[in-house]
Amino acid sequence: MTEPPIYRYDVTFEATEIDQARSSVRLALSRDDTASTPSTAFFFEPKEEMTPEATELLAGFLNQYIARFCIVLPDTAEPDEE
């Protein structure tokens, strides 16, 4: 049995709002310099007490140390290729 493939995406973290009162950190994914389709969105929803400024700091920290977002999809087609 072969191991399932690992799909790697370059990731950029962006501080944004999921609604008018809550900040979030969105994961902007790309592969081979092409943005992934907007049909799926990934984001961190911080605790309510996290300020927009703290959300900006978190996004900056993640951008400094995290390079890729990886997905393992056993027995399925490659993401974004349906």
C-alpha positions as CSV (number, residue, x, y, z in Angstrom):
1,M,0.0,0.0,0.0
2,T,1.4,3.4,-1.0
3,E,1.4,6.4,1.3
4,P,-1.2,9.1,0.4
5,P,0.2,12.1,-1.4
6,I,0.9,15.3,0.5
7,Y,-0.2,18.5,-1.2
8,R,1.8,21.5,-0.2
9,Y,0.6,25.1,-0.5
10,D,2.5,28.3,0.1
11,V,0.7,30.2,2.8
12,T,0.3,33.9,3.7
13,F,-1.5,34.9,6.9
14,E,-3.8,37.9,6.7
15,A,-5.4,39.7,9.6
16,T,-9.0,40.4,8.6
17,E,-12.6,40.5,10.0
18,I,-15.0,37.7,9.7
19,D,-17.8,40.0,10.8
20,Q,-17.9,43.6,12.0
21,A,-17.0,42.8,15.6
22,R,-14.5,39.9,15.3
23,S,-11.0,39.7,13.9
24,S,-9.6,36.6,12.3
25,V,-6.4,35.4,10.6
26,R,-7.1,34.1,7.1
27,L,-4.8,31.7,5.3
28,A,-4.2,32.8,1.7
29,L,-3.0,29.7,-0.1
30,S,-1.1,29.5,-3.4
31,R,0.6,26.8,-5.4
32,D,3.1,27.4,-8.2
33,D,2.5,31.2,-7.8
34,T,-1.2,30.7,-8.5
35,A,-3.8,31.5,-5.8
36,S,-6.0,28.6,-4.8
37,T,-9.7,28.7,-5.7
38,P,-11.9,30.7,-3.3
39,S,-14.3,27.8,-2.9
40,T,-12.6,26.8,0.4
41,A,-11.5,29.3,3.1
42,F,-9.3,28.5,6.0
43,F,-9.0,30.9,9.0
44,F,-8.2,31.1,12.7
45,E,-11.0,32.5,14.8
46,P,-9.3,33.9,17.9
47,K,-10.9,34.3,21.3
48,E,-13.2,37.2,21.7
49,E,-10.8,39.2,23.8
50,M,-8.1,39.3,21.1
51,T,-7.8,42.8,19.8
52,P,-7.4,43.7,16.1
53,E,-3.8,44.8,16.9
54,A,-3.0,41.5,18.5
55,T,-4.5,39.7,15.4
56,E,-2.1,41.8,13.2
57,L,0.8,40.7,15.4
58,L,-0.3,37.1,15.2
59,A,-0.5,37.2,11.4
60,G,2.9,38.8,11.2
61,F,4.4,36.2,13.5
62,L,2.9,33.3,11.5
63,N,4.2,34.9,8.3
64,Q,7.7,35.0,9.7
65,Y,7.8,31.4,10.7
66,I,5.3,29.3,8.7
67,A,6.0,28.7,5.0
68,R,3.5,26.0,3.9
69,F,0.1,24.6,4.6
70,C,0.0,20.8,3.9
71,I,-3.0,18.5,3.2
72,V,-3.1,14.7,3.1
73,L,-6.1,13.4,1.1
74,P,-6.0,9.6,1.1
75,D,-7.9,8.0,-1.8
76,T,-9.1,11.2,-3.3
77,A,-8.4,13.5,-6.2
78,E,-5.9,16.3,-5.9
79,P,-7.5,19.5,-4.5
80,D,-8.6,22.1,-7.0
81,E,-8.5,19.5,-9.8
82,E,-12.1,18.2,-10.2
